[in-house]
């Protein structure tokens, strides 16, 4: 017979033959056997801890099984007791079973029957040992668990609880009903200060066969225990579908909630700082997609966050000419190369370009993996424009000073030349060719004088005297002053405006100079019939109301070189003129806080676009 383990068996039998027979049978199966002939001899043992089975004769010289059993059970409570009896004494064996015997066997003893009974005893003991070990593990887990564990019966009365339950919730006792250990007033519903109703308690729901998983509640234990945040799990206990009770587990998450609250506070602070920062704050994924986009970036670019989140930064907000260069900068940033101080252009929703200087920082997770790049950008457009204006003003001041000095020094010479030419004309009145040459010299002197005046006008500081004006009246007056040039020609000025009475805060004298120059150029460039259209509309630039005026003609239009150089000082395509007209017009419009550019007219013809704030900036 194969046993999982040999048993340590005590045989108490007064019959020496039976005793010897039992020893032979048992030792043959590798059991360890000890024997005693009387109750006194058996009870004289000191160590009972190793005895796993006792074979007890029903009647001994000094005691019966009924008398000896209580003492044996006390000495070896884990040992199985098999009563050996004759058929006539069967009732006594049954009585012994009532007193705690495990089994009985009839004389004469059948070895196979005995072995079978011992196999069952060994199996039961193995199962019992396993259950004891499991019970010990469960007991250890319960005692050492940091979570409060409570087992209740079908009525919610406590069957079992662990030490953590009293530590986290308060005093408890076995048999306590729910209203004693879990009153509604001691637990608030998640996110509120409203106590649970009795039917909403996790325990009640579990007893209604509704499992509860990770429900956060705020528990206010009785006594001096402080309130705690708990995560509650509750499950019904069923046996073959019959509800027997429930187990409720409370986990203290107070520190986690505090940490979450601190993280939330820090996150809100960081979010507030990011949104309030007077700088562009953009978080990019390692692939260059926009993950975070602050309020300043929205205002500067004209794009709402939801319009750009998840999109490629380089394709969305950078001009085509800069994309390859900035992608390389981004790659170097990911490779921990210093890229702070990089400057590039960001294109707004309206198409305007803003120059941004960047400071970049690579963000990593706890495992040092790159999760993104935080880019902080300062808009330096206005600063650079101011610097360029200051430098330009310095150049203009130098030019103006030089021209003023040159004009002063040349004035006397020009006057003497003019006087000499007039006297010479009197001496050669009879010589037409000489008179013609004198006229040409006088025209050259006039041209030189105009050149001095134009340069001085270009270099002189522009001081605006603004007031509310009707824009149409200004360009009409400029057109009227050009009447000597269009009188006798087939020329028309057509007005297209959303509002014929449209007003704007401008310097009418300076703006008339601009219209005069543009209209004069159109008349010079166009063959009859001349058609000039002035279209005035309201627009918004970066959210600010602007007036846009488009002046179009039906001439040959702008060649690419002219389009690029039209506002360059001293550049002209005319046989006469200084090439300063459009440069002066640009200075006047920029002094109004606006822009002037060569537009893209549909079809044939040239187009000049003016835009400036509707109100004084």
C-alpha positions in Angstrom: 0.0 0.0 0.0 1.4 3.4 -1.0 1.2 6.1 1.7 1.9 9.7 1.2 3.8 9.6 4.5 4.4 6.9 7.2 2.3 7.4 10.4 3.5 7.3 14.0 1.1 4.8 15.5 0.5 3.9 19.2 -1.0 0.4 19.7 -2.7 -0.1 23.1 -3.6 -3.8 23.2 -3.3 -6.2 26.1 -3.3 -9.3 23.9 0.3 -9.9 23.1 -0.4 -11.9 19.9 -2.8 -9.3 18.6 -0.2 -6.6 19.5 2.6 -8.4 17.7 0.4 -9.1 14.7 -0.5 -5.4 14.5 3.1 -4.4 14.8 4.1 -6.7 11.9 1.4 -5.4 9.6 2.1 -1.8 10.4 5.9 -1.9 10.2 5.7 -3.8 6.9 4.0 -0.6 5.6 6.9 1.6 7.0 4.8 3.0 9.8 6.6 3.8 13.1 4.9 1.7 15.8 4.9 1.9 19.6 2.9 -0.4 21.8 1.4 -0.4 25.3 -0.5 -3.2 27.1 -2.4 -1.1 29.6 -3.9 2.3 29.9 -1.4 3.3 32.6 1.5 2.3 30.4 0.1 4.3 27.5 -0.6 7.4 29.6 2.9 7.3 31.1 4.3 8.7 27.8 5.9 12.1 27.9 5.7 13.2 24.3 2.4 12.9 22.4 3.1 15.5 19.7 4.4 13.0 17.1 1.5 10.4 17.6 -0.7 10.6 14.5 -2.9 7.5 15.1 -3.9 5.3 18.1 -5.2 1.7 17.8 -7.1 1.2 21.1 -8.5 -2.1 22.3 -12.1 -1.6 23.5 -11.4 -3.3 26.9 -8.1 -3.1 28.7 -7.2 -4.6 32.1 -7.2 -1.2 33.8 -9.8 0.8 31.7 -12.3 0.8 29.0 -12.1 2.9 25.8 -14.9 5.2 27.0 -12.8 5.9 30.1 -9.5 6.3 28.3 -10.7 8.3 25.3 -11.1 11.7 27.0 -7.6 11.5 28.4 -6.1 10.4 25.0 -7.9 13.2 23.2 -6.5 15.7 25.7 -3.0 14.3 25.3 -3.0 13.9 21.5 -5.9 16.1 20.2 -4.7 15.7 16.6 -4.4 11.9 16.6 -7.0 9.6 15.1 -8.3 6.9 17.4 -9.4 3.4 16.0 -11.3 1.2 18.4 -10.6 -2.5 18.1 -13.6 -4.6 19.3 -15.3 -7.9 19.0 -18.7 -8.2 17.3 -20.4 -8.7 20.6 -19.0 -5.4 21.8 -20.1 -3.4 18.8 -22.4 -1.2 20.8 -19.5 -0.2 23.0 -17.5 0.7 19.8 -20.4 3.0 18.8 -20.3 4.6 22.2 -16.6 5.2 21.8 -17.2 6.9 18.5 -19.5 9.3 20.4 -16.7 10.0 22.8 -14.4 11.1 20.0 -13.0 7.9 18.4 -12.3 8.2 14.6 -13.2 4.7 13.5 -13.6 1.1 14.8 -12.4 -2.3 13.5 -13.7 -5.8 14.4 -11.6 -8.7 15.6 -10.1 -10.7 14.0 -8.3 -7.8 12.3 -8.2 -7.9 8.5 -4.8 -6.4 7.4 -6.2 -5.0 4.2 -9.2 -3.4 6.0 -6.8 -1.9 8.5 -4.6 -0.5 5.8 -7.5 1.0 4.0 -8.6 2.7 7.2 -5.1 4.0 7.9 -5.0 5.3 4.3 -8.2 7.3 4.9 -6.8 8.6 8.2 -3.6 9.7 6.5 -5.5 11.4 3.7 -7.7 13.2 6.3 -4.7 14.3 8.3 -3.0 15.5 5.1 -6.1 17.5 4.3 -6.3 18.7 7.8 -2.7 19.8 7.8 -3.2 21.6 4.5 -6.3 23.3 5.9 -4.4 24.2 9.1 -1.6 25.7 7.0 -4.0 27.6 4.9 -5.8 28.8 8.0 -2.5 29.8 9.5 -1.6 31.7 6.3 -5.1 33.4 6.3 -4.7 34.2 10.0 -1.3 35.7 9.4 -2.5 37.7 6.4 -5.5 39.0 8.4 -3.3 40.0 11.4 -0.6 41.6 9.3 -2.8 43.1 6.5 -2.8 46.9 6.5 -6.3 46.9 5.0 -9.4 46.6 7.3 -11.1 43.2 6.5 -14.6 42.5 7.9 -16.7 39.4 7.2 -20.4 39.6 8.0 -23.3 37.2 7.9 -26.4 37.6 5.8 -27.8 40.0 8.4 -24.6 42.2 8.4 -23.4 41.0 11.8 -19.7 40.7 12.2 -18.3 37.2 12.0 -14.7 38.1 11.7 -12.5 41.2 11.6 -8.7 41.8 11.7 -6.7 44.2 13.8 -6.5 46.8 11.0 -10.3 47.2 11.1 -10.2 48.6 14.6 -7.2 50.7 13.8 -8.8 52.3 10.7 -12.5 52.3 11.7 -12.8 52.0 15.4 -13.7 49.5 18.1 -15.5 46.3 17.0 -16.9 43.1 18.3 -18.0 39.8 16.8 -21.8 39.8 16.4 -22.0 43.6 16.1 -24.8 44.7 13.7 -24.1 47.1 10.8 -25.6 50.1 12.6 -23.1 49.6 15.4 -19.9 49.4 13.4 -20.8 51.1 10.1 -23.5 53.7 10.7 -24.4 55.9 7.7 -23.2 59.1 9.4 -19.6 57.9 9.4 -19.2 57.6 5.6 -19.6 60.3 3.0 -20.3 59.7 -0.6 -17.4 60.3 -3.1 -16.8 64.0 -3.9 -19.5 65.2 -1.4 -20.1 65.8 2.2 -23.4 64.0 2.1 -23.6 60.8 4.2 -24.5 57.5 2.6 -28.1 56.3 3.0 -28.2 52.9 4.6 -29.2 51.2 1.3 -26.2 52.9 -0.5 -23.5 51.5 1.9 -21.1 49.2 0.2 -21.9 46.5 2.8 -25.7 46.8 2.1 -25.1 46.6 -1.7 -22.8 43.5 -1.3 -25.6 41.8 0.8 -27.9 42.6 -2.1 -25.4 40.7 -4.4 -24.0 43.9 -5.9 -20.2 43.8 -5.9 -18.5 47.1 -5.0 -15.0 47.8 -6.5 -12.6 50.6 -5.5 -15.3 53.0 -4.3 -13.7 56.0 -2.6 -15.5 57.2 0.6 -14.5 59.5 3.4 -14.8 57.6 6.8 -15.3 59.4 10.1 -14.8 56.8 12.7 -16.2 57.2 16.2 -14.0 58.2 19.1 -10.7 60.0 18.5 -9.8 58.4 15.2 -9.2 61.0 12.5 -11.2 61.0 9.3 -9.7 59.0 6.5 -10.2 58.5 2.8 -10.9 54.8 2.1 -11.1 52.7 -1.0 -13.8 50.1 -0.4 -14.3 46.7 -2.0 -17.3 44.6 -1.0 -18.3 41.2 -2.3 -21.2 38.8 -1.5 -20.3 35.4 -0.1 -22.4 32.6 -1.6 -22.6 28.9 -1.2 -24.2 27.0 -4.1 -26.0 30.2 -5.0 -27.2 30.8 -1.5 -26.2 34.1 0.1 -24.2 33.5 3.3 -22.8 37.0 4.0 -20.3 39.5 2.6 -16.7 40.5 3.0 -15.8 44.2 3.1 -12.3 45.5 2.7 -11.3 49.1 3.5 -8.0 50.4 2.2 -6.6 53.6 3.7 -5.8 56.0 0.7 -5.6 59.2 2.8 -1.9 59.7 1.9 -2.6 58.9 -1.7 -5.4 61.4 -1.8 -3.2 64.0 -0.1 -0.5 63.4 -2.7 -3.1 63.6 -5.5 -4.4 66.8 -4.0 -0.9 68.2 -3.8 -0.2 67.1 -7.3 -3.5 68.7 -8.5 -2.6 71.9 -6.7 0.9 71.9 -8.2 -0.6 71.1 -11.6 -3.2 73.9 -11.3 -0.4 76.2 -10.3 1.7 75.2 -13.2 -1.2 75.4 -15.6 -2.0 78.8 -14.2 1.5 80.0 -14.6 1.7 78.5 -18.2 -1.6 80.2 -19.2 -0.7 83.5 -17.5 2.8 83.5 -18.9 3.5 86.4 -21.3 5.3 83.9 -23.6 4.5 81.1 -26.0 4.5 77.8 -24.1 4.2 74.7 -26.3 4.7 71.1 -25.4 5.7 68.9 -28.3 5.8 65.1 -28.5 9.0 63.4 -29.6 7.4 63.2 -33.0 6.8 67.0 -33.1 3.1 66.9 -32.5 1.5 69.7 -30.4 0.5 68.4 -27.0 0.1 71.6 -25.0 -0.6 75.1 -26.3 -1.1 78.0 -23.8 -3.4 81.0 -23.9 -0.6 83.4 -25.0 0.2 81.2 -28.0 -3.5 81.2 -28.9 -3.7 85.0 -28.8 -0.4 85.5 -30.7 -1.1 82.9 -33.4 -4.9 83.3 -33.8 -5.3 79.5 -33.5 -7.4 78.1 -30.7 -5.7 75.2 -28.9 -8.3 72.7 -30.2 -7.4 73.7 -33.7 -3.7 72.7 -33.4 -3.5 70.0 -30.7 -2.3 66.8 -32.2 -1.1 68.5 -35.4 2.5 68.6 -36.6 4.1 71.8 -35.3 6.4 72.3 -38.2 3.7 71.9 -40.9 1.1 74.0 -39.0 2.9 77.1 -37.8 6.2 77.4 -39.6 6.9 78.8 -43.0 8.0 76.4 -45.7 11.5 78.0 -45.8 12.2 77.3 -42.2 10.8 73.8 -41.7 13.9 71.8 -42.5 16.2 73.9 -40.4 13.9 73.9 -37.3 13.3 70.1 -37.7 17.1 69.7 -37.4 17.1 72.0 -34.3 14.4 69.8 -32.8 16.4 66.6 -33.5 19.4 68.1 -31.8 17.3 69.1 -28.8 16.1 65.5 -28.4 19.7 64.4 -28.5 20.5 66.7 -25.6 22.3 69.3 -27.7 22.0 72.9 -26.4 19.5 74.8 -28.7 18.4 77.7 -26.5 18.4 81.0 -28.3 17.2 79.6 -31.6 15.1 82.1 -33.5 12.5 81.3 -36.2 9.3 82.7 -37.7 5.9 81.6 -36.6 3.1 82.2 -39.1 -0.2 83.3 -37.6 -3.7 82.3 -38.7 -4.0 85.6 -40.6 -0.7 84.9 -42.4 1.3 87.4 -40.5 4.8 86.4 -39.5 6.0 86.7 -35.9 9.7 86.2 -34.9 10.1 84.0 -31.8 13.2 83.3 -29.8 13.1 79.9 -28.1 14.3 78.2 -24.9 13.9 74.4 -25.0 13.9 71.7 -22.4 13.6 67.9 -22.9 11.1 66.2 -20.6 11.8 62.6 -19.4 9.8 60.1 -17.4 10.9 58.2 -14.3 12.7 55.7 -16.6 14.6 58.5 -18.4 12.6 58.0 -21.6 12.0 61.2 -23.5 8.3 62.1 -23.4 8.5 65.5 -25.1 10.0 68.9 -25.5 8.8 72.0 -23.6 9.4 75.1 -25.7 9.2 78.6 -24.2 9.1 81.3 -26.9 9.5 85.1 -26.5 7.9 87.2 -29.3 10.7 89.5 -30.4 8.9 90.8 -33.5 8.0 94.2 -32.0 11.5 94.5 -30.4 13.2 93.7 -33.7 10.9 96.1 -35.6 11.6 98.8 -33.0 15.3 98.2 -33.3 15.1 98.3 -37.1 13.1 101.5 -36.9 15.6 103.1 -34.6 18.4 102.0 -36.9 16.5 103.2 -39.9 15.7 106.5 -38.1 19.5 107.0 -37.4 20.3 106.4 -41.0 17.6 108.8 -42.1 18.8 111.4 -39.6 22.3 111.1 -41.0 21.0 111.3 -44.6 18.8 114.3 -43.6 21.7 116.0 -42.0 23.9 115.4 -44.9 21.3 116.5 -47.5 20.5 119.6 -45.4 24.2 120.5 -45.4 24.6 119.7 -49.0 21.6 121.7 -50.0 22.8 124.7 -47.9 26.2 124.6 -49.5 24.8 124.0 -53.0 22.1 126.6 -52.8 24.4 129.6 -53.5 26.1 127.7 -56.3 22.8 126.8 -57.9 21.6 130.4 -57.6 24.8 131.7 -59.2 24.4 129.1 -62.0 20.8 130.1 -62.5 21.8 133.8 -62.7 24.6 133.0 -65.2 22.3 130.9 -67.3 19.7 133.7 -67.4 22.4 136.3 -68.5 23.8 133.9 -71.0 20.3 133.4 -72.5 20.1 137.2 -73.1 23.4 137.1 -75.1 22.4 134.1 -77.3 18.7 135.0 -78.0 19.5 134.8 -81.7 20.9 131.3 -81.4 18.0 128.7 -80.9 20.3 125.7 -80.3 22.1 127.6 -77.5 18.8 128.6 -76.0 17.7 124.9 -76.1 20.9 123.9 -74.2 20.3 126.6 -71.6 16.7 125.3 -71.1 18.0 121.8 -70.6 20.6 123.0 -68.1 17.9 124.9 -66.2 15.7 121.7 -66.1 18.6 119.8 -64.8 19.0 122.3 -62.0 15.3 122.1 -61.2 15.6 118.3 -61.1 18.6 118.5 -58.8 16.6 120.9 -56.5 13.6 118.5 -56.4 16.0 115.6 -55.7 17.3 117.5 -52.6 13.8 118.2 -51.5 12.6 114.5 -51.9 15.6 113.1 -50.1 15.1 115.6 -47.3 11.4 114.7 -47.2 12.2 111.0 -47.0 14.8 111.4 -44.3 12.8 113.9 -42.2 11.0 112.5 -39.1 7.3 111.7 -39.7 5.1 113.4 -37.1 1.4 112.5 -37.5 -1.5 114.8 -36.7 -4.3 112.3 -36.4 -8.0 112.9 -36.4 -11.2 111.1 -37.4 -11.5 111.4 -41.2 -13.6 110.0 -44.0 -11.2 107.9 -46.0 -13.0 108.5 -49.3 -12.6 112.2 -49.0 -8.8 111.8 -48.7 -8.3 109.7 -51.8 -10.8 111.9 -53.8 -8.8 115.0 -52.9 -5.6 113.2 -54.0 -7.3 112.3 -57.3 -8.5 115.9 -57.8 -4.9 117.2 -57.3 -3.8 114.9 -60.1 -6.3 116.4 -62.5 -3.5 118.1 -64.7 -2.3 114.5 -65.4 -5.6 112.8 -66.1 -7.4 115.8 -67.7 -7.9 115.1 -71.4 -7.3 111.4 -70.9 -9.8 108.5 -70.7 -9.4 107.8 -66.9 -11.8 106.8 -64.2 -11.6 106.2 -60.5 -14.1 103.6 -59.2 -14.9 103.3 -55.5 -16.0 100.0 -53.9 -16.6 100.2 -50.1 -18.6 98.4 -47.5 -19.4 101.8 -46.0 -19.0 105.0 -48.1 -18.8 107.0 -44.8 -16.1 104.8 -43.4 -13.9 106.7 -41.0 -10.5 106.1 -39.5 -8.1 107.9 -37.2 -5.3 109.0 -39.5 -3.2 112.0 -40.6 -5.2 113.2 -43.7 -2.2 115.2 -45.1 0.2 112.3 -44.9 -2.3 109.8 -46.1 -3.1 112.0 -49.1 0.6 111.9 -50.0 0.3 108.1 -50.1 -2.8 108.1 -52.3 -1.3 110.8 -54.5 1.9 108.8 -55.1 0.0 105.5 -55.8 -2.6 107.1 -58.1 0.2 109.0 -59.9 2.1 105.8 -60.6 -1.1 104.1 -61.9 -1.7 107.0 -64.3 1.9 106.8 -65.5 1.8 103.0 -66.0 -1.6 102.7 -67.7 -2.6 103.4 -71.3 -6.0 104.8 -72.0 -8.6 103.9 -71.0 -7.3 104.0 -67.5 -9.4 102.2 -64.9 -8.4 102.5 -61.2 -10.4 100.8 -58.5 -10.3 101.7 -54.8 -11.8 98.9 -52.6 -12.1 99.6 -48.9 -13.0 96.8 -46.4 -12.9 96.1 -42.7 -10.7 93.3 -41.6 -9.1 92.0 -38.4 -5.3 91.4 -37.9 -4.5 89.3 -34.9 -8.0 90.2 -33.5 -7.5 94.0 -33.9 -9.9 95.9 -36.2 -8.1 97.2 -39.3 -9.0 99.0 -42.5 -7.8 97.5 -45.7 -7.6 99.6 -48.9 -6.8 97.9 -52.2 -5.9 100.2 -55.2 -5.9 98.3 -58.5 -5.3 99.5 -62.0 -5.5 98.0 -65.5 -1.9 98.5 -66.5 0.8 95.9 -67.2 1.2 95.0 -63.5 4.4 94.3 -61.5 7.3 92.2 -62.8 8.8 90.0 -60.1 11.8 92.3 -59.7 9.5 95.3 -59.3 7.3 93.5 -56.7 10.4 92.8 -54.6 12.0 96.2 -54.9 9.0 98.6 -55.2 9.5 100.0 -51.6 13.3 100.2 -51.9 14.6 103.9 -51.7 15.9 105.3 -55.0 14.5 102.4 -57.0 12.4 103.6 -59.9 11.3 102.4 -63.4 10.5 105.9 -64.5 12.8 108.0 -66.7 12.1 110.9 -64.3 11.8 110.8 -60.5 14.0 110.0 -57.5 12.5 106.6 -56.6 11.5 107.7 -53.1 7.8 108.0 -53.6 6.8 104.5 -52.5 9.5 104.4 -49.8 8.0 107.5 -48.3 4.5 106.0 -48.6 5.8 102.9 -46.7 7.2 105.1 -43.9 3.9 107.0 -43.6 1.7 103.8 -43.5 4.1 102.2 -41.0 4.0 105.3 -38.9 0.2 104.7 -38.7 0.9 101.2 -37.4 -0.1 99.6 -40.7 1.5 97.8 -43.6 1.8 98.4 -47.3 2.5 95.7 -49.9 2.3 94.9 -53.6 -0.8 92.7 -53.9 -1.7 89.9 -56.3 -4.3 91.5 -58.6 -6.6 89.1 -60.4 -5.8 89.3 -64.1 -3.9 92.2 -65.7 -2.9 95.2 -63.6 -1.1 96.2 -60.5 -2.4 96.3 -56.9 -1.2 98.1 -53.8 -2.6 97.0 -50.5 -2.8 99.3 -47.5 -3.9 98.2 -44.0 -3.8 100.1 -40.7 -5.6 100.1 -37.4 -9.1 101.6 -37.4 -8.3 103.4 -34.2 -5.1 105.0 -33.1 -2.7 102.3 -31.8 
